[in-house]
């Protein structure tokens, strides 16, 4: 996914001279062609991400469209004040590309797990938050960022992720997509958890439970209309995210359901990481499995709600 978006930024730079790339001490492997063709629009800074965000804000105020890429934990935690004041307060069109969203860097421990990135940025005015499911969706999404107003946080997954089935519809920032129909339960995923929801729906079907799957690549602005439309006929709703329980996808879904005032109450569960720092080392899949964020775990939790 990272390779796809970096090469995509190069293609955008060919189309629009406003596009500038800024990296913070990252590999040049996927950017060599960009640096060679547009040396005046390729900037590689050191390990001081706060400065990088301020630099991008200044360029944006000068008419440029900067795309920043570095590790998600550094880009969101370390630069929070600069993101809020320099970018969001002035509503500048800077694109923050966070590599290693969620538990991608699980072997490096808790300091590198970006599990609260979407939650903390979702609450900032003017910020848009996007987590694509796979590289193919990233290809459809990236061109929409060129003229989109205001800052965008783009969460990248590990790369090489299995592709979620696509019906050919264009990517629209702020829109959620129904990936599977069902009248018993609704599973809501974002990023790579959507595929896990689809696999869970297959397991539920074997039990005679028909679960719909809604993919919400845009966490903010959230597609309230799509959620309410697909939640209306079901008895249970389950949100699944590779992030903390509070403030992210689950909170967005809960807020929407709570304010909908459905005539009949919905059973609801948020599947996410607990309100704690994850101190375990291992692979991404091992960390996810430890907290039940697997197709089997999602199917079991959904069946429990319906019971």
BAFI-3210 file (N, C-alpha, C; in Angstrom, 3 decimals, decimal comma, padded with zeros to 6 digits):
// residues 307
n [1|2|3|4|5|6|7|8|9|10|11|12|13|14|15|16|17|18|19|20|21|22|23|24|25|26|27|28|29|30|31|32|33|34|35|36|37|38|39|40|41|42|43|44|45|46|47|48|49|50|51|52|53|54|55|56|57|58|59|60|61|62|63|64|65|66|67|68|69|70|71|72|73|74|75|76|77|78|79|80|81|82|83|84|85|86|87|88|89|90|91|92|93|94|95|96|97|98|99|100|101|102|103|104|105|106|107|108|109|110|111|112|113|114|115|116|117|118|119|120|121|122|123|124|125|126|127|128|129|130|131|132|133|134|135|136|137|138|139|140|141|142|143|144|145|146|147|148|149|150|151|152|153|154|155|156|157|158|159|160|161|162|163|164|165|166|167|168|169|170|171|172|173|174|175|176|177|178|179|180|181|182|183|184|185|186|187|188|189|190|191|192|193|194|195|196|197|198|199|200|201|202|203|204|205|206|207|208|209|210|211|212|213|214|215|216|217|218|219|220|221|222|223|224|225|226|227|228|229|230|231|232|233|234|235|236|237|238|239|240|241|242|243|244|245|246|247|248|249|250|251|252|253|254|255|256|257|258|259|260|261|262|263|264|265|266|267|268|269|270|271|272|273|274|275|276|277|278|279|280|281|282|283|284|285|286|287|288|289|290|291|292|293|294|295|296|297|298|299|300|301|302|303|304|305|306|307]
n.u [000,828|001,977|003,932|002,283|000,900|003,004|004,135|001,902|001,673|003,800|002,797|000,688|002,188|003,230|001,008|000,239|001,761|001,731|002,050|003,980|006,447|007,260|009,468|010,334|013,157|013,062|013,101|014,382|013,634|011,165|010,857|012,754|012,480|010,730|012,311|014,347|013,033|011,636|013,362|013,201|010,822|010,903|011,517|013,570|013,614|015,059|014,912|012,758|009,831|007,925|008,861|008,678|005,913|005,266|006,742|005,385|002,921|003,578|004,302|001,859|000,351|001,500|000,499|001,046|000,579|001,276|002,507|003,105|005,164|005,746|006,463|003,515|003,052|004,935|004,156|001,631|001,477|003,800|003,587|001,250|000,391|001,333|-000,097|-002,706|-002,646|-001,064|-001,970|-004,807|-006,202|-005,860|-006,873|-005,423|-004,385|-002,830|-001,433|-001,247|000,549|000,511|002,617|002,413|000,017|-002,095|-001,266|000,965|003,733|004,233|006,369|008,175|007,203|005,242|005,797|005,732|003,239|000,517|-002,194|-003,993|-004,161|-006,165|-008,277|-007,420|-007,055|-009,492|-011,056|-010,289|-011,100|-011,795|-010,129|-009,720|-010,085|-008,797|-008,787|-007,820|-008,739|-007,060|-004,379|-005,460|-007,791|-006,569|-005,393|-007,666|-008,552|-006,502|-006,307|-008,486|-007,625|-006,265|-007,498|-008,992|-010,427|-008,699|-006,895|-005,759|-005,599|-003,999|-004,135|-001,888|-001,745|-000,118|000,744|000,617|-001,759|-004,705|-007,062|-010,087|-013,261|-014,551|-016,977|-016,704|-017,482|-016,721|-014,257|-015,274|-014,618|-015,737|-017,776|-019,368|-019,310|-021,358|-020,528|-021,520|-024,720|-027,287|-029,702|-029,737|-027,591|-025,209|-021,986|-019,379|-016,564|-013,249|-010,421|-008,121|-009,708|-012,123|-012,000|-011,697|-014,178|-015,793|-014,944|-015,772|-018,518|-018,987|-018,499|-020,583|-022,759|-022,703|-023,844|-026,400|-026,891|-027,343|-025,239|-024,697|-022,108|-020,432|-018,234|-016,205|-014,174|-013,605|-013,208|-013,708|-015,053|-017,842|-019,986|-022,976|-025,546|-025,410|-024,732|-027,000|-029,009|-028,336|-028,235|-030,796|-032,594|-031,534|-030,810|-028,552|-025,472|-022,056|-018,967|-015,684|-012,314|-008,834|-007,657|-007,800|-010,477|-011,940|-013,093|-012,605|-013,631|-015,654|-016,730|-017,743|-019,753|-021,345|-022,212|-023,751|-025,791|-026,937|-028,082|-029,975|-032,411|-033,913|-036,943|-036,955|-034,616|-031,084|-028,833|-025,452|-021,923|-018,529|-015,644|-012,370|-009,124|-008,389|-008,697|-005,825|-002,223|-000,606|001,394|002,570|004,790|005,219|003,735|001,658|-000,760|-000,782|-001,091|-003,572|-005,177|-004,978|-006,712|-009,130|-009,717|-010,295|-011,621|-013,038|-013,364|-014,892|-017,205|-018,098|-018,656|-020,711|-022,691|-023,207|-024,394|-026,765|-027,954]
n.v [-001,202|001,227|001,587|001,855|004,292|006,147|006,030|006,845|009,508|010,579|010,385|012,210|014,508|014,823|015,644|017,967|020,873|021,874|019,907|018,627|016,594|015,512|013,956|012,252|011,250|008,719|005,741|005,993|004,349|003,939|006,386|007,368|007,966|010,127|012,019|012,378|013,391|015,606|017,410|019,822|019,680|017,659|016,807|015,815|015,465|015,469|013,674|015,232|015,705|017,602|019,990|019,307|019,209|021,894|023,067|021,995|023,224|025,903|025,760|024,997|027,269|028,861|028,080|025,472|021,825|019,813|016,499|014,494|011,915|009,561|007,442|006,363|006,650|008,582|010,701|011,398|011,417|012,870|015,230|016,493|019,052|020,776|019,812|020,449|023,293|024,474|023,220|022,347|024,448|026,449|025,251|023,938|022,436|019,864|016,633|013,961|011,145|008,263|005,736|002,280|001,919|001,074|-002,116|-002,759|-002,465|-004,304|-006,046|-004,219|-003,209|-001,345|001,425|001,845|001,217|002,274|002,824|004,649|006,654|007,324|007,941|010,185|012,112|012,266|013,892|016,471|019,619|020,214|018,197|015,392|011,885|008,920|005,453|003,124|-000,088|-001,722|-001,916|-001,470|-000,013|002,210|003,274|004,180|006,064|008,051|010,046|011,671|013,273|015,452|017,992|018,284|020,054|021,277|019,511|016,050|012,934|009,996|006,696|004,063|000,583|-002,605|-003,515|-005,513|-006,611|-008,652|-008,223|-006,465|-007,308|-005,419|-003,257|-001,553|001,055|004,562|006,017|007,967|010,524|010,390|008,608|005,492|001,955|-000,702|-004,004|-006,493|-007,927|-008,330|-009,346|-009,842|-009,002|-006,288|-005,718|-003,500|-002,193|-000,749|000,275|-002,432|-004,126|-004,589|-006,712|-008,816|-008,693|-009,480|-012,116|-013,063|-012,830|-014,868|-017,083|-016,780|-017,138|-019,855|-020,626|-019,950|-017,275|-014,149|-011,687|-008,325|-006,341|-003,400|-001,180|001,330|003,451|006,119|007,618|010,063|012,741|010,963|008,515|008,840|008,457|006,116|004,210|004,276|003,514|000,860|-000,255|-000,162|-002,426|-004,577|-006,593|-006,455|-004,689|-004,515|-003,055|-003,010|-002,521|-001,734|-000,445|001,755|001,431|003,674|006,620|006,131|004,281|002,700|004,486|006,430|004,973|004,270|006,775|007,569|005,610|005,979|008,490|008,106|007,102|004,668|002,788|000,263|-001,017|-001,493|-004,195|-003,835|-003,803|-002,930|-003,845|-003,789|-002,543|-002,595|-000,034|000,564|000,360|-001,572|-004,140|-006,345|-008,301|-009,403|-010,706|-008,819|-010,196|-011,892|-010,119|-009,013|-011,312|-011,892|-010,140|-010,860|-009,967|-011,311|-013,204|-015,387|-014,540|-012,232|-013,284|-014,919|-013,020|-011,582|-013,525|-014,011|-011,598|-011,703|-013,838]
n.w [000,000|000,769|-001,182|-003,397|-002,877|-002,751|-005,288|-006,597|-005,734|-007,109|-009,714|-009,478|-009,166|-011,689|-013,031|-011,759|-010,836|-008,308|-006,434|-003,827|-002,324|000,932|003,047|006,113|007,109|005,716|003,624|000,294|-001,653|-003,104|-004,175|-005,825|-008,572|-008,472|-007,094|-008,936|-011,209|-010,260|-008,570|-007,204|-005,936|-004,195|-000,983|001,594|004,912|008,266|011,426|012,737|013,103|013,829|012,749|010,068|009,602|010,100|008,039|005,824|006,188|005,730|003,008|001,927|002,470|000,642|-001,719|-002,509|-002,592|-000,256|000,378|003,008|004,302|006,794|009,646|011,252|014,066|014,835|013,252|014,157|017,066|017,905|016,509|017,164|018,153|016,153|013,963|014,729|015,130|013,013|010,668|010,788|012,088|010,265|008,108|006,007|002,888|003,371|003,079|005,148|005,360|006,968|007,729|008,591|010,110|012,913|014,120|012,630|013,034|015,057|015,959|017,018|019,347|021,837|021,479|018,780|017,875|016,218|017,412|018,333|016,540|014,572|016,253|017,796|015,844|014,642|016,215|015,716|014,428|010,955|010,048|007,910|007,865|006,628|005,848|003,796|002,401|000,908|-001,569|-004,100|-003,612|-002,589|-004,881|-006,213|-004,432|-004,104|-006,279|-005,625|-003,620|-004,556|-005,114|-002,871|-000,184|002,714|005,426|005,294|006,869|006,122|006,608|006,429|005,737|006,200|003,697|000,733|001,403|001,223|-001,414|-001,184|-002,457|-005,209|-006,630|-008,759|-008,413|-008,050|-005,838|-003,155|-000,979|002,311|001,942|002,621|001,872|000,883|001,203|001,432|001,610|004,131|006,608|009,311|010,962|011,178|010,154|010,615|009,154|008,858|006,919|006,912|008,406|007,243|005,435|007,225|008,405|006,263|005,954|008,408|008,071|006,246|007,848|009,682|008,009|007,650|009,958|009,601|009,856|008,489|007,705|007,043|005,510|005,965|004,574|005,739|004,668|005,060|007,992|009,041|007,264|008,563|007,143|007,903|006,849|005,256|007,198|008,920|007,154|006,539|009,024|009,935|009,257|010,725|013,713|015,260|015,590|014,809|015,263|013,907|014,406|013,955|016,252|019,155|021,553|022,226|020,721|017,997|015,123|016,337|018,196|016,475|015,147|017,339|018,270|016,122|016,044|018,556|018,349|016,452|017,258|016,813|016,316|017,484|019,780|019,110|019,356|020,233|019,649|020,195|018,660|019,314|020,353|023,878|026,464|026,941|026,942|024,532|025,347|024,315|022,331|018,949|015,908|013,599|013,124|015,334|017,481|016,845|017,010|019,705|020,873|019,882|017,319|014,843|012,052|013,160|015,820|015,469|014,298|016,404|018,433|017,231|016,923|019,600|020,374|018,912|020,080]
ca.u [000,000|002,867|004,531|001,226|000,582|004,157|004,198|000,753|002,001|004,648|001,907|-000,003|003,157|003,338|-000,203|-000,001|003,025|001,578|002,319|005,318|006,601|008,167|009,684|011,076|014,124|012,519|013,797|014,150|013,449|010,003|010,772|013,913|012,034|010,182|013,428|015,111|012,246|011,219|014,227|012,795|009,576|011,182|012,224|013,775|014,051|015,551|013,978|012,106|008,556|007,197|009,334|008,165|004,518|005,295|007,220|004,288|001,902|004,055|004,206|000,437|-000,072|002,101|-000,161|001,437|-000,177|002,314|002,231|004,125|005,135|006,651|005,811|002,253|003,148|005,679|003,419|000,424|001,751|004,846|003,256|-000,162|000,161|001,550|-001,220|-003,889|-002,521|-000,535|-002,748|-006,265|-006,743|-005,830|-007,533|-004,483|-004,459|-001,656|-001,798|-000,399|000,547|001,079|002,977|002,351|-001,150|-002,497|-000,214|001,909|005,077|004,116|007,648|008,947|006,642|004,194|006,147|005,516|001,888|-000,354|-003,543|-004,870|-003,957|-007,427|-009,122|-007,005|-007,199|-010,911|-011,702|-009,756|-011,872|-011,273|-009,326|-010,353|-009,345|-009,095|-008,040|-008,225|-008,689|-006,010|-003,658|-006,326|-008,642|-005,691|-005,261|-008,894|-008,701|-005,475|-006,618|-009,494|-006,979|-005,552|-008,202|-009,860|-010,092|-008,323|-005,916|-006,209|-004,716|-004,146|-003,509|-001,430|-001,626|001,179|001,135|000,413|-003,020|-005,653|-007,938|-011,514|-014,054|-014,949|-018,032|-016,415|-017,908|-015,584|-014,035|-015,736|-014,275|-016,934|-018,808|-019,172|-019,708|-021,887|-019,773|-022,315|-026,051|-027,737|-030,808|-029,674|-026,599|-024,386|-020,588|-018,815|-015,109|-012,489|-009,087|-008,006|-010,663|-013,290|-011,826|-011,983|-015,640|-016,339|-014,662|-016,652|-019,873|-019,040|-018,637|-021,929|-023,705|-022,722|-024,708|-027,721|-026,989|-026,974|-024,656|-024,258|-020,784|-020,294|-016,846|-016,147|-012,784|-013,499|-013,682|-014,242|-016,453|-018,418|-021,194|-024,090|-026,710|-025,221|-024,801|-028,381|-029,799|-028,046|-028,475|-032,235|-033,308|-030,860|-030,990|-027,278|-024,438|-020,731|-017,895|-014,399|-011,227|-007,485|-007,349|-008,353|-011,932|-012,566|-012,793|-012,420|-014,788|-016,712|-017,374|-018,519|-020,944|-022,179|-022,830|-024,768|-026,912|-027,576|-028,858|-030,944|-033,704|-034,627|-038,133|-036,558|-033,199|-030,121|-027,716|-024,268|-020,626|-017,326|-014,497|-011,190|-008,185|-008,884|-008,139|-004,554|-001,100|-000,352|002,776|002,997|005,530|004,790|003,324|000,395|-001,853|-000,794|-001,667|-004,998|-005,836|-004,984|-007,869|-010,336|-009,988|-010,157|-012,947|-013,708|-013,753|-015,985|-018,401|-018,561|-019,252|-021,968|-023,658|-023,581|-025,349|-028,044|-028,538]
ca.v [000,000|002,390|001,743|002,330|005,706|006,982|006,112|007,641|010,922|010,951|010,604|013,476|015,587|015,003|016,325|019,245|021,386|022,247|018,752|018,549|015,474|015,733|012,759|012,444|010,178|007,454|005,165|006,625|003,255|004,136|007,807|007,765|008,572|011,439|012,910|012,665|014,190|016,877|017,627|021,017|019,387|016,484|017,290|014,783|016,084|014,554|013,172|016,289|015,717|018,845|020,941|018,881|019,647|023,349|023,333|021,685|024,263|027,094|025,516|025,020|028,669|029,479|027,558|024,100|020,737|018,907|015,145|014,090|010,501|009,004|006,438|006,921|007,070|009,834|011,750|011,804|011,749|013,881|016,468|016,810|020,491|021,396|019,429|021,207|024,747|024,886|022,680|022,328|025,755|027,248|024,426|023,861|021,174|019,015|015,220|013,260|009,726|007,565|004,340|001,383|002,144|-000,074|-002,943|-003,195|-002,555|-005,060|-006,553|-003,147|-002,884|-000,345|002,765|001,938|000,778|003,434|002,329|005,765|007,708|007,765|008,504|011,527|013,064|012,383|014,931|017,787|020,274|020,323|017,045|014,240|010,676|007,863|004,202|002,247|-001,513|-002,407|-001,060|-001,100|001,083|003,376|003,836|004,900|007,175|009,086|011,210|012,551|014,146|016,560|019,263|018,214|021,150|020,957|018,444|014,659|011,906|008,762|005,602|002,966|-000,736|-003,262|-003,740|-006,903|-007,088|-009,214|-007,213|-006,564|-007,234|-004,058|-003,276|-000,603|002,419|005,429|006,356|009,297|010,804|010,574|007,628|004,103|001,063|-001,996|-005,084|-007,726|-007,672|-009,245|-008,772|-010,209|-008,193|-005,415|-005,600|-002,264|-002,209|000,312|-000,231|-003,860|-004,946|-004,904|-008,073|-009,719|-008,704|-010,295|-013,512|-013,406|-012,996|-016,211|-018,033|-016,625|-017,722|-021,294|-020,821|-019,470|-015,852|-013,323|-010,433|-007,339|-005,772|-002,024|-000,713|002,781|003,897|007,473|007,673|011,422|012,740|009,630|008,370|008,513|007,995|004,708|003,384|004,183|002,771|-000,576|-000,708|-000,153|-003,711|-005,637|-006,579|-006,251|-003,971|-004,723|-002,308|-003,705|-001,629|-002,006|000,760|001,790|001,323|004,976|007,722|005,760|003,818|002,276|005,667|007,063|004,164|004,370|008,102|007,589|004,767|006,569|009,662|007,739|006,830|003,589|002,363|-000,898|-000,870|-002,359|-004,726|-003,193|-004,121|-002,364|-004,741|-002,946|-002,754|-002,016|001,249|000,198|000,254|-002,968|-004,396|-007,639|-008,333|-010,473|-010,257|-008,105|-011,155|-012,411|-009,084|-008,937|-012,509|-011,825|-009,338|-011,349|-009,272|-012,304|-013,577|-016,263|-013,734|-011,335|-014,115|-015,344|-011,882|-011,249|-014,568|-013,792|-010,480|-012,136|-014,827]
ca.w [000,000|000,821|-002,514|-004,291|-002,690|-003,077|-006,753|-006,999|-005,524|-008,250|-010,856|-009,255|-009,389|-013,139|-013,481|-011,090|-010,310|-006,898|-005,575|-003,236|-001,397|002,057|003,852|007,354|007,342|005,228|002,488|-000,998|-002,604|-003,970|-004,494|-006,620|-009,823|-008,111|-006,769|-010,155|-012,145|-009,634|-007,406|-006,454|-005,229|-003,367|000,202|002,604|006,158|009,286|012,426|013,510|012,392|014,081|011,738|008,760|009,507|009,948|006,682|004,902|006,340|005,019|001,573|001,569|002,472|-000,546|-002,915|-002,815|-001,983|000,264|000,834|003,973|004,662|007,799|010,476|011,764|015,468|014,912|012,550|014,890|018,468|018,068|015,795|017,371|018,257|014,842|013,116|015,143|014,967|011,711|009,539|010,907|012,422|009,033|007,085|004,885|002,143|003,552|003,151|006,104|005,025|008,124|007,466|009,738|010,959|013,711|014,739|011,591|013,610|016,301|016,482|017,650|020,649|021,996|021,008|017,341|017,528|015,968|017,683|018,694|015,540|013,982|017,301|018,215|014,744|014,304|017,013|015,374|013,370|009,590|009,644|007,271|008,226|005,656|005,958|002,695|002,724|000,159|-002,514|-005,220|-003,166|-002,469|-006,226|-006,531|-003,498|-004,151|-007,127|-005,017|-002,632|-005,186|-004,940|-001,694|000,730|004,082|005,651|005,283|007,424|005,343|007,361|005,580|006,340|006,054|002,299|000,359|001,981|000,265|-001,994|-000,890|-003,699|-005,572|-007,645|-009,824|-008,099|-007,749|-004,430|-002,752|000,416|003,122|001,592|003,010|000,787|001,289|000,564|001,511|002,153|005,176|007,377|010,727|011,673|010,347|010,547|010,063|009,232|008,194|006,637|006,635|009,157|006,418|004,923|008,339|008,553|005,181|006,286|009,527|007,522|005,656|008,961|010,232|007,052|007,904|011,124|009,256|010,190|007,349|008,180|006,055|005,795|005,488|004,596|005,963|004,544|005,606|009,374|009,180|007,708|008,599|006,322|008,792|006,092|004,876|008,405|009,394|006,172|006,609|010,393|010,210|009,252|011,474|015,164|015,943|014,850|015,381|014,608|014,049|014,009|014,449|016,994|020,502|021,621|022,429|019,829|016,602|014,358|017,232|018,756|015,404|014,936|018,537|018,277|015,068|016,454|019,732|017,950|015,407|017,895|016,124|017,063|018,283|020,105|018,437|020,120|019,649|020,249|019,581|018,719|019,151|021,449|025,123|026,892|027,559|026,027|024,183|025,751|023,803|021,084|018,054|014,588|013,549|013,273|016,705|018,338|016,526|017,527|021,169|021,286|019,231|016,062|013,781|011,532|014,120|016,971|015,058|014,123|017,724|019,142|016,559|017,271|021,003|020,426|018,361|021,003]
c.u [000,870|003,494|003,510|000,992|001,769|004,334|003,024|000,983|002,905|003,799|001,125|000,925|003,359|002,158|-000,323|001,288|002,923|001,985|003,786|005,345|007,608|008,255|010,472|011,928|013,578|013,318|013,406|013,769|012,317|009,868|011,898|013,502|011,465|011,326|014,216|014,345|011,890|012,065|013,827|011,499|009,689|012,051|012,331|014,394|014,536|014,474|013,525|010,774|007,747|007,579|008,757|006,726|004,450|005,747|006,108|003,200|002,306|003,958|002,748|-000,096|000,478|001,533|000,209|000,479|000,843|001,747|003,392|004,009|006,190|005,844|004,628|002,357|003,873|004,879|002,229|000,721|002,691|004,432|001,851|-000,417|000,326|000,408|-002,446|-003,775|-002,092|-001,409|-004,248|-006,854|-006,809|-006,408|-006,686|-004,509|-003,167|-002,119|-000,784|-000,510|001,267|001,342|002,865|001,193|-001,532|-001,304|000,785|003,303|005,065|005,454|008,474|008,354|005,715|004,529|005,845|004,126|000,977|-001,803|-004,511|-004,828|-005,268|-008,320|-008,722|-007,166|-008,655|-011,569|-011,247|-010,593|-011,085|-010,471|-010,201|-009,473|-009,780|-008,200|-008,556|-008,020|-007,525|-005,399|-004,540|-007,275|-007,818|-005,501|-006,490|-009,052|-007,751|-005,802|-007,633|-008,881|-006,425|-006,218|-009,148|-009,461|-009,703|-007,374|-006,552|-005,150|-005,027|-003,404|-003,158|-001,346|-000,253|001,667|000,990|-000,876|-003,933|-006,654|-009,392|-012,290|-014,603|-015,942|-017,820|-016,841|-016,699|-015,457|-014,485|-015,382|-015,559|-018,030|-018,405|-019,797|-020,188|-021,164|-020,519|-023,656|-026,401|-028,762|-030,754|-028,743|-025,850|-022,988|-020,000|-017,304|-014,513|-011,072|-009,108|-008,986|-011,901|-013,193|-012,108|-013,489|-016,295|-016,116|-015,526|-018,083|-020,042|-019,223|-020,035|-022,978|-023,816|-023,584|-026,143|-027,957|-026,502|-026,513|-024,254|-022,895|-020,696|-018,842|-016,844|-014,700|-012,561|-014,082|-014,253|-014,021|-017,098|-019,741|-022,359|-025,268|-026,590|-025,333|-026,246|-029,247|-029,588|-028,211|-029,961|-032,859|-032,714|-031,113|-029,693|-026,286|-023,110|-019,723|-016,568|-013,294|-009,912|-006,984|-007,980|-009,882|-012,613|-012,124|-012,685|-013,710|-015,954|-017,466|-018,237|-019,821|-021,899|-022,914|-023,983|-026,006|-027,679|-028,484|-029,953|-032,341|-034,523|-035,847|-037,880|-035,062|-032,335|-029,129|-026,445|-023,004|-019,521|-016,188|-013,255|-010,212|-008,700|-008,215|-006,854|-003,461|-000,819|001,127|003,332|003,769|005,028|004,448|002,006|-000,776|-001,934|-001,414|-003,177|-005,757|-005,946|-006,219|-009,137|-010,658|-009,647|-011,534|-013,731|-014,202|-014,917|-017,288|-018,964|-019,246|-020,607|-023,057|-024,127|-024,596|-026,730|-028,730|-029,242]
c.v [001,264|002,649|002,313|003,827|006,595|007,112|006,926|009,130|011,425|011,230|011,907|014,657|015,855|015,806|017,741|019,719|021,857|021,128|018,735|017,343|015,837|014,438|013,096|011,213|008,811|006,982|005,864|005,603|003,501|005,571|008,291|008,476|009,961|012,430|013,304|013,599|015,568|017,171|018,839|020,809|018,117|016,930|016,147|015,422|015,024|014,150|014,322|016,601|016,991|019,908|020,606|019,346|021,163|023,766|023,112|022,746|025,531|026,946|025,568|026,446|029,426|028,908|026,146|023,102|019,708|017,550|014,726|012,592|010,189|008,013|007,066|007,404|008,396|010,991|012,257|012,213|012,942|015,236|016,968|018,314|021,185|021,051|020,276|022,683|025,145|024,432|022,901|023,700|026,661|026,478|024,300|022,486|020,362|017,574|014,489|011,767|008,980|006,106|003,508|001,656|000,889|-000,800|-003,472|-003,398|-003,286|-005,600|-005,496|-002,695|-001,689|001,031|002,951|001,478|001,994|003,012|003,453|006,880|008,229|008,439|009,932|012,545|013,242|013,544|016,337|018,410|020,372|019,100|015,965|013,027|009,532|006,650|003,251|000,786|-002,225|-001,441|-000,611|000,037|002,357|004,054|004,641|006,147|008,335|010,263|012,163|013,522|015,416|017,903|019,258|019,307|020,647|019,783|017,059|013,800|010,602|007,650|004,460|001,672|-001,325|-003,311|-005,214|-007,481|-007,638|-008,147|-007,497|-006,456|-005,834|-004,103|-002,259|000,818|003,272|005,690|007,785|009,488|011,097|009,568|006,242|003,197|-000,275|-003,086|-006,407|-007,376|-008,711|-008,567|-009,082|-009,298|-007,331|-005,348|-004,381|-002,291|-000,990|-000,192|-001,723|-004,710|-005,288|-006,319|-009,092|-009,808|-009,565|-011,782|-013,974|-013,637|-014,366|-017,264|-017,973|-017,257|-019,231|-021,640|-020,352|-018,017|-015,039|-011,948|-009,554|-006,806|-004,406|-001,601|000,805|003,249|005,310|007,477|009,046|012,154|011,361|009,613|007,898|007,921|006,526|003,804|003,202|003,358|001,263|-001,136|-000,868|-001,550|-004,792|-005,503|-006,252|-005,561|-004,182|-003,903|-002,992|-002,791|-002,063|-000,755|000,709|001,869|002,684|005,971|007,401|005,351|003,445|003,436|006,359|006,308|004,298|005,706|008,157|006,798|005,400|007,732|009,334|007,514|005,809|003,165|001,140|-000,785|-001,870|-002,916|-004,227|-003,594|-003,437|-003,357|-003,935|-003,299|-002,071|-000,680|000,986|000,227|-001,227|-003,268|-005,698|-007,484|-009,508|-009,920|-009,492|-009,057|-011,703|-011,399|-008,988|-010,126|-012,465|-011,085|-009,688|-010,715|-010,171|-012,604|-014,437|-015,466|-012,807|-012,118|-014,536|-014,206|-011,507|-012,252|-014,408|-012,668|-010,913|-013,152|-014,156]
c.w [000,000|-000,550|-003,500|-004,132|-003,042|-004,591|-007,285|-006,813|-006,644|-009,483|-010,704|-009,518|-010,874|-013,665|-012,952|-010,425|-008,863|-005,949|-005,142|-002,308|-000,319|002,857|005,104|007,613|006,931|004,017|001,187|-002,063|-003,590|-004,465|-005,392|-007,906|-009,577|-007,892|-008,012|-011,088|-011,576|-008,393|-006,575|-005,693|-004,390|-002,198|001,205|003,834|007,141|010,262|013,319|012,836|012,631|013,051|010,364|008,569|009,349|008,574|005,662|004,977|005,608|003,519|001,115|001,528|001,278|-001,837|-003,297|-002,161|-001,497|000,685|001,725|004,217|005,720|008,633|011,229|013,204|015,603|014,321|013,359|016,335|018,594|017,505|016,093|017,416|016,913|013,877|013,441|014,760|013,550|010,551|009,712|011,220|011,196|007,843|005,821|004,214|002,196|003,732|004,028|005,845|006,144|007,825|008,740|010,664|011,729|014,303|013,723|012,178|014,949|016,819|017,212|018,985|020,646|021,485|019,532|016,911|017,422|016,154|018,057|017,663|014,969|015,015|017,640|017,088|014,333|015,042|016,633|014,253|012,067|009,142|009,016|007,547|007,314|005,908|004,888|003,077|002,054|-000,850|-003,674|-004,835|-003,012|-003,826|-006,615|-005,669|-003,788|-005,070|-006,517|-004,020|-003,247|-004,917|-003,749|-000,707|002,114|004,193|005,656|005,969|006,707|006,076|006,421|006,371|005,995|004,616|001,979|000,924|000,882|-000,171|-001,634|-002,198|-003,940|-006,713|-008,762|-009,540|-007,731|-006,257|-004,190|-001,280|001,194|002,850|002,083|001,954|001,340|000,497|000,574|002,143|003,212|006,055|008,867|011,522|010,662|010,941|009,852|010,255|008,565|007,976|006,370|007,444|008,343|005,859|006,010|008,595|007,483|005,455|007,454|009,042|006,871|006,745|009,568|009,310|007,240|009,111|010,847|009,595|008,997|007,847|006,999|006,479|005,144|005,661|004,687|005,879|005,061|007,010|009,700|007,855|007,555|007,843|007,202|008,031|005,723|006,090|008,858|008,447|006,315|008,019|010,667|010,230|010,150|012,981|015,910|015,011|015,574|014,586|014,902|013,547|014,630|015,164|018,365|020,450|021,651|021,358|018,360|015,915|015,275|017,844|017,715|015,168|016,124|018,597|017,286|015,482|017,612|019,362|016,936|015,984|017,109|016,960|017,935|018,564|019,356|019,461|019,438|020,400|019,461|019,758|018,357|020,262|022,713|025,425|027,669|026,500|025,779|024,417|025,188|022,492|020,249|016,699|014,687|013,777|014,696|017,668|018,107|017,133|019,040|021,682|020,504|017,897|014,875|013,227|012,519|015,332|016,665|014,916|015,480|018,465|018,542|016,927|018,716|021,135|019,965|019,262|022,163]
res [x|x|x|x|x|x|x|x|x|x|x|x|x|x|x|x|x|x|x|x|x|x|x|x|x|x|x|x|x|x|x|x|x|x|x|x|x|x|x|x|x|x|x|x|x|x|x|x|x|x|x|x|x|x|x|x|x|x|x|x|x|x|x|x|x|x|x|x|x|x|x|x|x|x|x|x|x|x|x|x|x|x|x|x|x|x|x|x|x|x|x|x|x|x|x|x|x|x|x|x|x|x|x|x|x|x|x|x|x|x|x|x|x|x|x|x|x|x|x|x|x|x|x|x|x|x|x|x|x|x|x|x|x|x|x|x|x|x|x|x|x|x|x|x|x|x|x|x|x|x|x|x|x|x|x|x|x|x|x|x|x|x|x|x|x|x|x|x|x|x|x|x|x|x|x|x|x|x|x|x|x|x|x|x|x|x|x|x|x|x|x|x|x|x|x|x|x|x|x|x|x|x|x|x|x|x|x|x|x|x|x|x|x|x|x|x|x|x|x|x|x|x|x|x|x|x|x|x|x|x|x|x|x|x|x|x|x|x|x|x|x|x|x|x|x|x|x|x|x|x|x|x|x|x|x|x|x|x|x|x|x|x|x|x|x|x|x|x|x|x|x|x|x|x|x|x|x|x|x|x|x|x|x|x|x|x|x|x|x|x|x|x|x|x|x|x|x|x|x|x|x|x|x|x|x|x|x]
***
